[in-house]
Structure formats: structure tokens, C-alpha cells
Amino acid sequence: MNICPVEQAACFAINPLTAYGLYESARLNKSRAIIQNAAGSQVCNYIRKMAAMSDMEVIDVVRKKETLAKLKASGSKHVLLSEEEDFGGKLRDLAHLLNATTAFDAVGGEMSGSLYNAMPASSKVIVYGGLSGKAIGNIDVLHVIFKNKSLGGFNLNDWLATKTEEHFRQIAEEVQDMFIRQELKTEIQASYKFEAIKEGLKQYLGNMSGGKILLTP
């Protein structure tokens, strides 16, 4: 029987299920395409793989040129730099072209508004993180009134509470099978002993997009 490598199993509990829950919301919204901000993250990597399985287009938004180059090299088709000139216009054009009606935002601040304003009518922005440390803003009130857009949040515990025990078991087995088949994989940049936790945290905080840090006995 095939089993998931222990290093991958150690990273299973939060990010893969978060990605599944977010992706489920896009499917329920019947989105043909999605936008995801902070697209160099593990959650976004999982979502890209899940979307590819159902031919759903993905628009990736990143902050650094290095992350853009990495995603392009790995096969991502639509990658935009948030610091680029006329980012809002480029995102709007692409979102309307692909009919991206669901967006996932892990940043908050004015970026949430930028995603919201760029999307077609009847779209939804789902916020699941606050990396900016700032309040959500920059939302065009006319889009709220006349374009039937919405802004919501995602919390893994609340999402799990909506599932029966049997449904959750089915979801967990489905995600585990993706790892066993190596359709999903967590990028791990290094392992540290428990006594070296400070060094591990320093490494991770200095290169969060490089992958997870494992702590071992």
C-alpha cells in the first residue's frame, strides 16, 4: 500500500485543507477562473494544482520579481506583479477576459480593494489572511452598489464545522490520495532540531516563500 512520506504528512493538517476549502468555494461559485494573491505561498500552490485538475484558470498575483520568475518557470500561465505600473488595469483586463469571479486574498489592506475593483460583476473576494497588517480598504463603493460584488472571509475551523464526520473523512482521504500520488507536495526548505528552533524560525521568516521548516527530535 502506498503511504504519504512522513515529512509531507507533517504538513498536512492546515494548509492543504485550507486550500481545499477555498477551492471548494470557487467551485460552488461556478467560477471559470480565480485570482489568488500572495501566490508564492504553499496554499496557493495547492490551489493551482487543484484548479489544473478541473481546467480552471488561475491568475497569480505576487509582490516580488523573483517569485514571478519562479512561478513562470514552473508553468504558471497568468502571473502579475502587484508593484508593476498599471497593475490594477492589467488585472482588470485579465479578470474580465477569463471571467475570474472568485479571488483569494491572504494580504488584506488596499490589495483586497484592488482585487475587488478589478473583478467582473457578481464576483466574490474571500480573505483568509492579513499579511499586510492593515485594515481592508480601497473598495469602490459603486461596485458594491451596482455590480453585486461581495467580500467575505474564510476560517478553517468554521469551514470544518460545516462538514459532517463522514464528509470530512471523504475530504481528508481525497487530499491524502493527492499527496500519495504526488499531485500535491509541500515544499520543505530545511529541517532543524527542536533545540535549534530559533535558527529555524529565523530561516523561515527570512525566506517564507522558500518552503516550510520542519522541527525534528
Buried (B, 14 or more C-beta within 10 A) or exposed (E): EEEBEEBBEBBBEEBBBBBBBBBEBBBEBEBBBBBBBBBBBBBBBBBBBBBBEEEBBBBBBBBEEEBBEBBEEEEBEBBBBBEEEEBBEBBBEBBEEBEBBBBBBBBBBBBBBBBBBBBBEEBBBBBBBBBBEEEBEBBBEEBEEEBEBEBEEBEBEEBEEEBEEEEBEEBBEEBBEBBBEEBBBBEBBBBBEEEBEEEBEEBBEEEBBBBBBBBEE
